[in-house]
Amino acid sequence: MRILWINANPNPNPGGTELHSIDFINAIEKYYPELELYKAVAKGSFVDKNTSDKNKYYITLKSEFSPLNTLKLIKLAKKLKPDFVIGNNGNEYINTFLAGKLSKSKVILFRHMLNYLPFFNKKFILPKVDKVFAVSQASKRRLLKDGIPEEKITVLPNFIDEDKFYYDPVQKENIRKQLNINPQDKVITFIGKTDAGKGIFDYVEACRILNETFKNLKFLIIGYGKDFDKAVEKFKEYGIYDKLITTGKTDQPHLYLKASDVVMVLSRNEESFGRTVVEGFSVKSLVVVYDVENLKYLVEDFKTGIVAKNGNVEEVVQKVKKVLTEDKLYDEITNNAYKEFLENYTKSKILDKFVSQLKSLM
């Protein structure tokens, strides 16, 4: 099976599609050597810097309206004659479609975003491709609202690398020791960009209120963003700065996450997938979300985590209090969540499904 994977935006900074491409490309090359994978990427881009040079071709697609480079891509596809041409960026759907159709290859597109499709793509591109992989139930629902036939759509979530994200009680204890966290402490974690839209201030408020009830809390912020300094100032203002641990921007979030007991993913806006939710599942932490898309499809309230109304910090606090004071309930929820991760979101499960779907189209 020969695949041409296209992610040719020159953006040097990682976005969701770039990270997704990197994960899939590297995993396919490592675990599926029988697949003949070719890459069309922009030279110097984030995807270029984080993938091997094997079978790599440099093409830059700044937009769908890149006539010369689109012709270059079509020429490459005709030369390679792949079984599948795969596009992973909404701004490259037209280029990918043309390259696939003119090389007589099957066309596969990934859909990450929850915004509605541009008219041309909605009417003339996605209905004519061979398969659209929606990364979430929310993405699928939006595609259906755009009129894309359901038989064209398969939900294929982003995978979480089980080689990095997993539950290990010994490792959890060691990480906590490194962070000077006592065995009896409960660690409330925020992971990701520390932006208001991602819920960093809701997290701070929840920590403040929970601290009034539980005196053995530690607060862990993994990551960095534009509102990081403001969030830290709030901890100082509330007199709980001495309980705060921060990592800043890190390339090892999986290690710090293993110290957690509760992971709060309080995004106020729609999330196309919700990676940090599943990462929380993977380390057997209690995951708390607001009822926004796609997060409300990832978590079942009091079964695999906690779901609260968007912006309702008091509901978050009351539900967390209930679970933290009932050990049996905490264990039941976190065990269910870990099982959900193992059954539906590991690299091995998602890649096997991906390959199986391609084989079914041949």
The 8 nearest C-alpha neighbors of each residue, nearest first, counted from 0:
[[1, 34, 35, 82, 2, 33, 81, 83],
 [0, 2, 35, 81, 82, 36, 34, 83],
 [3, 1, 36, 83, 81, 84, 37, 82],
 [2, 4, 37, 84, 38, 81, 36, 85],
 [5, 3, 85, 38, 37, 84, 2, 39],
 [4, 6, 39, 86, 85, 7, 38, 40],
 [7, 5, 40, 8, 87, 39, 88, 86],
 [8, 6, 40, 41, 59, 60, 5, 39],
 [7, 9, 60, 61, 10, 41, 6, 59],
 [10, 8, 44, 41, 11, 59, 7, 61],
 [9, 11, 12, 8, 44, 45, 13, 41],
 [12, 10, 44, 45, 9, 13, 43, 46],
 [13, 11, 10, 45, 14, 44, 17, 9],
 [14, 12, 17, 45, 18, 11, 15, 10],
 [13, 15, 17, 16, 18, 12, 19, 10],
 [14, 16, 18, 17, 19, 13, 111, 20],
 [17, 15, 19, 18, 14, 88, 20, 87],
 [16, 18, 20, 14, 19, 15, 13, 46],
 [19, 17, 21, 15, 20, 16, 22, 14],
 [18, 20, 16, 22, 17, 21, 15, 23],
 [21, 19, 17, 23, 18, 22, 24, 16],
 [20, 22, 18, 24, 19, 23, 25, 46],
 [23, 21, 19, 20, 25, 24, 26, 18],
 [22, 24, 26, 20, 21, 25, 27, 19],
 [25, 23, 21, 27, 26, 22, 20, 28],
 [24, 26, 28, 22, 27, 23, 21, 29],
 [25, 27, 29, 23, 28, 24, 30, 22],
 [28, 26, 31, 24, 30, 29, 25, 23],
 [27, 29, 25, 26, 32, 31, 30, 24],
 [30, 28, 26, 27, 31, 25, 32, 24],
 [29, 31, 27, 26, 28, 32, 25, 33],
 [30, 32, 27, 33, 34, 28, 29, 26],
 [33, 31, 34, 28, 30, 29, 27, 35],
 [32, 34, 31, 35, 0, 30, 28, 36],
 [35, 33, 32, 0, 31, 36, 1, 2],
 [36, 34, 1, 0, 2, 33, 37, 32],
 [35, 37, 2, 34, 1, 3, 38, 54],
 [38, 36, 3, 54, 55, 2, 4, 35],
 [39, 37, 55, 4, 3, 56, 5, 40],
 [38, 40, 5, 56, 57, 58, 7, 4],
 [41, 39, 7, 57, 6, 58, 38, 47],
 [40, 42, 59, 7, 9, 58, 57, 44],
 [41, 43, 44, 57, 47, 40, 9, 58],
 [44, 42, 47, 41, 48, 45, 11, 9],
 [45, 43, 11, 9, 47, 46, 41, 42],
 [44, 46, 11, 48, 47, 12, 13, 49],
 [47, 45, 49, 44, 48, 17, 21, 50],
 [46, 48, 44, 45, 49, 50, 43, 42],
 [49, 47, 45, 46, 50, 44, 43, 51],
 [48, 50, 46, 47, 45, 21, 51, 25],
 [51, 49, 47, 48, 46, 21, 25, 52],
 [50, 52, 53, 49, 25, 55, 47, 48],
 [53, 51, 55, 54, 50, 47, 56, 38],
 [52, 54, 51, 55, 37, 38, 50, 36],
 [55, 53, 37, 38, 52, 56, 36, 51],
 [56, 54, 38, 52, 53, 37, 39, 57],
 [57, 55, 39, 38, 40, 58, 54, 37],
 [56, 58, 40, 41, 42, 39, 55, 59],
 [57, 59, 41, 40, 39, 7, 56, 68],
 [60, 58, 41, 7, 8, 9, 61, 68],
 [61, 59, 8, 7, 62, 65, 68, 58],
 [60, 62, 8, 59, 9, 65, 63, 7],
 [63, 61, 64, 60, 90, 65, 91, 8],
 [62, 64, 91, 90, 65, 93, 94, 60],
 [63, 65, 62, 66, 61, 69, 60, 94],
 [64, 66, 68, 63, 69, 67, 62, 60],
 [67, 65, 69, 68, 64, 70, 63, 71],
 [68, 66, 70, 69, 65, 71, 72, 64],
 [67, 69, 71, 70, 65, 66, 72, 58],
 [68, 70, 72, 66, 71, 67, 94, 65],
 [71, 69, 73, 67, 68, 72, 74, 66],
 [72, 70, 68, 74, 69, 73, 75, 67],
 [71, 73, 69, 75, 70, 74, 68, 76],
 [74, 72, 98, 70, 76, 75, 71, 77],
 [73, 75, 71, 77, 72, 76, 70, 78],
 [76, 74, 72, 78, 73, 77, 79, 71],
 [77, 75, 73, 79, 78, 74, 102, 80],
 [78, 76, 102, 74, 80, 75, 79, 73],
 [77, 79, 75, 76, 80, 74, 102, 73],
 [78, 80, 76, 81, 77, 75, 3, 1],
 [79, 81, 77, 78, 76, 102, 82, 104],
 [82, 80, 1, 83, 2, 79, 104, 3],
 [81, 83, 104, 1, 2, 105, 0, 80],
 [84, 82, 105, 2, 81, 104, 106, 85],
 [83, 85, 3, 106, 99, 2, 4, 107],
 [84, 86, 107, 4, 108, 5, 106, 3],
 [87, 85, 108, 5, 95, 88, 92, 107],
 [86, 88, 109, 108, 6, 16, 85, 5],
 [89, 87, 91, 90, 86, 16, 6, 92],
 [88, 90, 91, 92, 87, 110, 86, 112],
 [91, 89, 88, 63, 62, 92, 93, 61],
 [90, 92, 94, 88, 89, 63, 93, 95],
 [91, 93, 95, 89, 94, 90, 96, 86],
 [92, 94, 96, 95, 91, 63, 97, 124],
 [95, 93, 91, 97, 96, 92, 69, 63],
 [96, 94, 92, 98, 93, 97, 86, 91],
 [95, 97, 93, 99, 94, 98, 92, 100],
 [96, 98, 100, 94, 99, 95, 101, 93],
 [99, 97, 73, 95, 101, 96, 100, 76],
 [100, 98, 104, 96, 102, 97, 84, 106],
 [99, 101, 103, 97, 102, 98, 104, 96],
 [100, 102, 103, 98, 99, 97, 73, 77],
 [101, 103, 77, 99, 104, 100, 76, 98],
 [104, 102, 100, 101, 99, 105, 80, 77],
 [105, 103, 99, 82, 83, 102, 100, 81],
 [104, 106, 83, 129, 99, 82, 84, 107],
 [105, 107, 84, 128, 129, 99, 83, 85],
 [108, 106, 85, 130, 131, 129, 84, 86],
 [109, 107, 86, 131, 85, 87, 132, 110],
 [110, 108, 132, 87, 131, 133, 86, 111],
 [109, 111, 133, 132, 112, 134, 108, 138],
 [112, 110, 134, 271, 138, 133, 109, 113],
 [111, 113, 271, 114, 110, 138, 89, 115],
 [112, 114, 138, 271, 141, 115, 111, 137],
 [115, 113, 112, 116, 141, 138, 117, 111],
 [116, 114, 113, 117, 145, 141, 142, 112],
 [115, 117, 121, 118, 120, 114, 145, 142],
 [116, 118, 120, 119, 121, 115, 122, 114],
 [117, 119, 121, 120, 122, 116, 123, 115],
 [120, 118, 122, 121, 123, 117, 124, 116],
 [121, 119, 124, 123, 117, 118, 122, 125],
 [120, 122, 118, 119, 116, 125, 123, 117],
 [123, 121, 119, 120, 118, 124, 126, 125],
 [122, 124, 120, 119, 121, 126, 125, 127],
 [125, 123, 120, 127, 126, 122, 121, 128],
 [124, 126, 127, 128, 121, 120, 123, 147],
 [127, 125, 124, 147, 128, 123, 122, 148],
 [128, 126, 125, 124, 129, 123, 106, 96],
 [129, 127, 106, 125, 130, 126, 107, 124],
 [128, 130, 106, 107, 105, 127, 151, 131],
 [131, 129, 107, 151, 128, 152, 132, 108],
 [132, 130, 152, 108, 109, 107, 151, 133],
 [131, 133, 109, 153, 154, 155, 152, 110],
 [134, 132, 154, 110, 139, 138, 135, 155],
 [133, 135, 156, 155, 111, 154, 157, 132],
 [136, 134, 138, 137, 133, 272, 156, 154],
 [135, 137, 139, 138, 140, 154, 293, 296],
 [136, 138, 293, 140, 135, 139, 292, 141],
 [139, 137, 135, 141, 136, 140, 133, 113],
 [138, 140, 136, 142, 137, 141, 133, 143],
 [139, 141, 143, 137, 142, 138, 136, 144],
 [140, 142, 144, 138, 143, 139, 113, 145],
 [143, 141, 145, 139, 144, 140, 147, 138],
 [142, 144, 146, 140, 147, 145, 141, 139],
 [143, 145, 141, 146, 142, 140, 147, 115],
 [146, 144, 142, 143, 147, 141, 121, 115],
 [145, 147, 143, 144, 148, 142, 121, 126],
 [146, 148, 143, 142, 145, 126, 149, 125],
 [149, 147, 150, 151, 146, 143, 126, 152],
 [148, 150, 151, 152, 147, 143, 153, 139],
 [149, 151, 148, 152, 153, 130, 147, 131],
 [150, 152, 130, 149, 148, 131, 129, 153],
 [153, 151, 131, 149, 150, 132, 130, 154],
 [152, 154, 132, 133, 155, 131, 151, 130],
 [155, 153, 133, 132, 134, 135, 156, 136],
 [154, 156, 134, 132, 133, 153, 157, 135],
 [157, 155, 134, 135, 158, 154, 344, 349],
 [156, 158, 134, 155, 159, 19, 344, 272],
 [157, 159, 346, 344, 345, 349, 156, 160],
 [158, 160, 345, 346, 344, 161, 157, 278],
 [161, 159, 346, 162, 163, 164, 345, 158],
 [160, 162, 164, 163, 165, 345, 159, 346],
 [161, 163, 160, 164, 165, 346, 159, 345],
 [164, 162, 161, 160, 253, 165, 254, 159],
 [163, 165, 161, 253, 281, 160, 162, 278],
 [166, 164, 281, 282, 161, 163, 167, 162],
 [165, 167, 282, 283, 281, 168, 164, 257],
 [166, 168, 170, 169, 171, 165, 282, 257],
 [169, 167, 171, 170, 172, 166, 257, 173],
 [170, 168, 172, 171, 167, 173, 174, 166],
 [169, 171, 173, 167, 172, 168, 174, 257],
 [172, 170, 168, 257, 258, 174, 169, 173],
 [171, 173, 175, 169, 170, 174, 168, 176],
 [172, 174, 170, 176, 175, 171, 169, 177],
 [175, 173, 177, 171, 176, 172, 258, 170],
 [174, 176, 180, 178, 172, 177, 258, 173],
 [175, 177, 179, 173, 178, 174, 180, 172],
 [178, 176, 174, 175, 179, 173, 180, 172],
 [177, 179, 175, 176, 180, 174, 244, 258],
 [180, 178, 176, 177, 175, 181, 174, 244],
 [179, 181, 175, 178, 176, 184, 182, 217],
 [180, 182, 184, 183, 179, 176, 175, 185],
 [183, 181, 184, 180, 172, 175, 185, 176],
 [182, 184, 181, 185, 215, 180, 216, 186],
 [185, 183, 215, 181, 216, 182, 186, 217],
 [186, 184, 216, 260, 217, 215, 187, 183],
 [185, 187, 217, 259, 260, 218, 216, 188],
 [188, 186, 261, 218, 262, 219, 260, 217],
 [189, 187, 219, 262, 220, 218, 261, 259],
 [188, 190, 220, 263, 262, 221, 219, 191],
 [191, 189, 221, 222, 220, 188, 275, 192],
 [192, 190, 222, 193, 221, 189, 223, 275],
 [193, 191, 224, 223, 194, 222, 197, 190],
 [192, 194, 224, 223, 227, 199, 226, 191],
 [195, 193, 226, 197, 196, 192, 224, 225],
 [194, 196, 198, 197, 199, 200, 226, 193],
 [197, 195, 198, 194, 267, 266, 268, 199],
 [198, 196, 266, 194, 195, 199, 267, 265],
 [197, 199, 265, 266, 201, 195, 196, 200],
 [198, 200, 202, 195, 193, 201, 194, 197],
 [201, 199, 203, 202, 198, 195, 204, 230],
 [202, 200, 198, 204, 203, 199, 205, 312],
 [201, 203, 199, 205, 200, 204, 198, 206],
 [202, 204, 200, 206, 201, 205, 207, 199],
 [205, 203, 207, 201, 206, 202, 200, 208],
 [204, 206, 202, 208, 207, 203, 316, 209],
 [205, 207, 203, 209, 204, 208, 210, 202],
 [208, 206, 204, 210, 205, 209, 203, 237],
 [209, 207, 205, 210, 211, 206, 204, 316],
 [208, 210, 206, 211, 212, 207, 205, 213],
 [209, 211, 213, 207, 208, 212, 214, 206],
 [210, 212, 209, 208, 213, 207, 214, 206],
 [213, 211, 210, 209, 214, 208, 320, 215],
 [214, 212, 210, 215, 211, 209, 216, 320],
 [213, 215, 216, 210, 212, 211, 184, 209],
 [214, 216, 184, 213, 185, 183, 217, 210],
 [217, 215, 185, 184, 214, 186, 213, 218],
 [216, 218, 186, 242, 185, 243, 187, 184],
 [217, 219, 243, 187, 186, 242, 188, 244],
 [218, 220, 188, 244, 245, 243, 187, 189],
 [221, 219, 245, 189, 188, 190, 222, 244],
 [222, 220, 190, 246, 245, 189, 247, 191],
 [223, 221, 248, 247, 191, 192, 190, 220],
 [222, 224, 248, 247, 192, 193, 227, 191],
 [225, 223, 193, 192, 227, 226, 194, 222],
 [224, 226, 227, 194, 193, 223, 228, 192],
 [227, 225, 194, 229, 193, 224, 228, 230],
 [226, 228, 230, 193, 224, 229, 225, 223],
 [229, 227, 231, 230, 226, 232, 225, 224],
 [230, 228, 232, 226, 231, 227, 233, 225],
 [229, 231, 233, 227, 232, 228, 226, 200],
 [230, 232, 228, 234, 233, 229, 227, 235],
 [231, 233, 235, 229, 230, 234, 236, 228],
 [234, 232, 236, 230, 235, 231, 237, 229],
 [235, 233, 240, 231, 237, 239, 232, 236],
 [234, 236, 240, 232, 238, 233, 237, 239],
 [235, 237, 233, 234, 238, 232, 239, 240],
 [238, 236, 234, 235, 239, 233, 207, 240],
 [237, 239, 235, 236, 240, 234, 241, 233],
 [240, 238, 234, 241, 242, 237, 235, 243],
 [239, 241, 235, 234, 243, 242, 238, 231],
 [240, 242, 239, 243, 238, 235, 244, 234],
 [243, 241, 217, 240, 239, 218, 244, 216],
 [242, 244, 218, 240, 241, 219, 217, 245],
 [245, 243, 219, 218, 220, 242, 246, 217],
 [246, 244, 220, 219, 247, 221, 243, 222],
 [247, 245, 221, 222, 248, 220, 249, 244],
 [248, 246, 222, 223, 245, 249, 221, 220],
 [247, 249, 222, 223, 246, 250, 221, 224],
 [250, 248, 251, 252, 247, 222, 246, 221],
 [249, 251, 252, 248, 253, 222, 254, 247],
 [250, 252, 253, 249, 254, 255, 256, 163],
 [253, 251, 255, 254, 256, 250, 249, 221],
 [254, 252, 256, 251, 255, 164, 163, 257],
 [253, 255, 252, 256, 257, 251, 174, 258],
 [256, 254, 257, 252, 253, 258, 174, 251],
 [255, 257, 253, 258, 254, 259, 252, 282],
 [256, 258, 171, 255, 259, 254, 282, 253],
 [257, 259, 171, 256, 175, 255, 174, 260],
 [260, 258, 186, 257, 256, 261, 188, 284],
 [259, 261, 284, 186, 185, 187, 285, 262],
 [260, 262, 285, 187, 284, 259, 286, 188],
 [263, 261, 188, 286, 285, 187, 189, 279],
 [262, 264, 287, 189, 265, 286, 188, 288],
 [265, 263, 288, 287, 266, 262, 276, 189],
 [264, 266, 198, 288, 289, 263, 267, 197],
 [267, 265, 197, 198, 268, 264, 196, 289],
 [266, 268, 196, 198, 309, 197, 265, 310],
 [269, 267, 266, 196, 270, 291, 197, 292],
 [268, 270, 292, 291, 293, 271, 267, 266],
 [269, 271, 293, 272, 273, 292, 268, 294],
 [272, 270, 112, 293, 111, 113, 138, 269],
 [271, 273, 270, 135, 293, 274, 134, 294],
 [274, 272, 276, 275, 270, 294, 271, 293],
 [273, 275, 276, 277, 272, 278, 157, 159],
 [274, 276, 278, 277, 273, 279, 190, 264],
 [277, 275, 279, 274, 278, 273, 286, 280],
 [276, 278, 280, 279, 275, 274, 281, 340],
 [279, 277, 275, 281, 280, 276, 274, 164],
 [278, 280, 276, 277, 281, 284, 282, 286],
 [281, 279, 277, 336, 337, 283, 278, 282],
 [280, 282, 278, 165, 279, 337, 283, 164],
 [283, 281, 166, 165, 280, 279, 257, 284],
 [284, 282, 333, 280, 337, 281, 166, 334],
 [285, 283, 260, 261, 279, 282, 333, 280],
 [284, 286, 261, 304, 333, 262, 260, 287],
 [287, 285, 262, 304, 263, 261, 284, 279],
 [286, 288, 305, 263, 264, 304, 306, 262],
 [289, 287, 264, 306, 265, 305, 307, 263],
 [288, 290, 309, 307, 308, 265, 306, 291],
 [289, 291, 295, 308, 309, 307, 306, 294],
 [292, 290, 269, 289, 294, 295, 293, 268],
 [293, 291, 269, 294, 270, 295, 137, 290],
 [292, 294, 137, 270, 296, 295, 272, 271],
 [295, 293, 292, 297, 296, 291, 273, 290],
 [294, 296, 290, 297, 293, 298, 291, 292],
 [297, 295, 294, 293, 298, 136, 292, 299],
 [296, 298, 294, 295, 293, 299, 276, 273],
 [299, 297, 295, 304, 303, 296, 300, 294],
 [300, 298, 303, 302, 304, 301, 297, 305],
 [299, 301, 305, 306, 302, 304, 298, 303],
 [302, 300, 304, 305, 303, 299, 332, 306],
 [301, 303, 332, 299, 300, 304, 335, 331],
 [304, 302, 336, 332, 299, 335, 298, 301],
 [303, 305, 286, 301, 300, 298, 285, 302],
 [304, 306, 300, 287, 301, 286, 288, 307],
 [305, 307, 288, 300, 289, 287, 290, 304],
 [308, 306, 289, 315, 314, 290, 309, 288],
 [309, 307, 311, 290, 289, 310, 306, 314],
 [308, 310, 289, 311, 290, 267, 307, 291],
 [309, 311, 312, 308, 267, 289, 201, 265],
 [312, 310, 308, 313, 314, 309, 307, 315],
 [311, 313, 315, 314, 310, 205, 316, 201],
 [312, 314, 316, 315, 311, 317, 205, 208],
 [315, 313, 317, 316, 312, 311, 307, 318],
 [314, 316, 312, 313, 318, 317, 307, 319],
 [315, 317, 313, 319, 314, 318, 205, 320],
 [316, 318, 320, 314, 319, 315, 313, 321],
 [317, 319, 321, 320, 315, 316, 314, 322],
 [320, 318, 316, 322, 321, 317, 323, 315],
 [321, 319, 317, 323, 318, 322, 316, 324],
 [320, 322, 318, 319, 324, 323, 317, 325],
 [321, 323, 325, 319, 329, 324, 320, 328],
 [324, 322, 320, 325, 321, 319, 329, 326],
 [323, 325, 322, 321, 320, 326, 329, 319],
 [326, 324, 322, 328, 327, 323, 329, 321],
 [325, 327, 329, 328, 330, 324, 323, 322],
 [326, 328, 330, 329, 325, 331, 322, 332],
 [327, 329, 331, 325, 326, 330, 322, 332],
 [330, 328, 326, 332, 322, 327, 331, 333],
 [331, 329, 327, 333, 328, 332, 334, 326],
 [330, 332, 328, 334, 329, 333, 327, 335],
 [333, 331, 303, 302, 335, 329, 334, 330],
 [332, 334, 336, 283, 330, 335, 331, 285],
 [333, 335, 337, 331, 336, 332, 330, 338],
 [336, 334, 338, 332, 333, 303, 337, 331],
 [335, 337, 303, 339, 333, 280, 338, 334],
 [336, 338, 280, 340, 334, 339, 281, 335],
 [337, 339, 335, 341, 340, 336, 342, 334],
 [340, 338, 336, 342, 337, 341, 343, 335],
 [339, 341, 337, 344, 338, 343, 342, 281],
 [340, 342, 338, 339, 343, 345, 344, 337],
 [343, 341, 339, 340, 338, 344, 345, 348],
 [342, 344, 340, 341, 339, 345, 348, 349],
 [343, 345, 340, 158, 159, 341, 349, 342],
 [346, 344, 159, 348, 158, 347, 161, 341],
 [345, 347, 158, 160, 349, 348, 159, 350],
 [346, 348, 350, 345, 349, 351, 161, 158],
 [349, 347, 351, 345, 346, 350, 352, 343],
 [350, 348, 352, 346, 351, 347, 158, 353],
 [351, 349, 353, 352, 347, 348, 346, 354],
 [350, 352, 354, 348, 353, 349, 355, 347],
 [351, 353, 355, 349, 350, 354, 356, 348],
 [354, 352, 350, 356, 351, 355, 349, 357],
 [355, 353, 357, 351, 356, 352, 350, 358],
 [354, 356, 352, 358, 353, 357, 351, 359],
 [357, 355, 359, 353, 354, 358, 352, 360],
 [358, 356, 354, 360, 359, 355, 353, 361],
 [357, 359, 355, 361, 360, 356, 354, 0],
 [358, 360, 356, 357, 361, 355, 354, 353],
 [361, 359, 357, 358, 356, 129, 105, 130],
 [360, 358, 359, 357, 82, 105, 0, 83]]
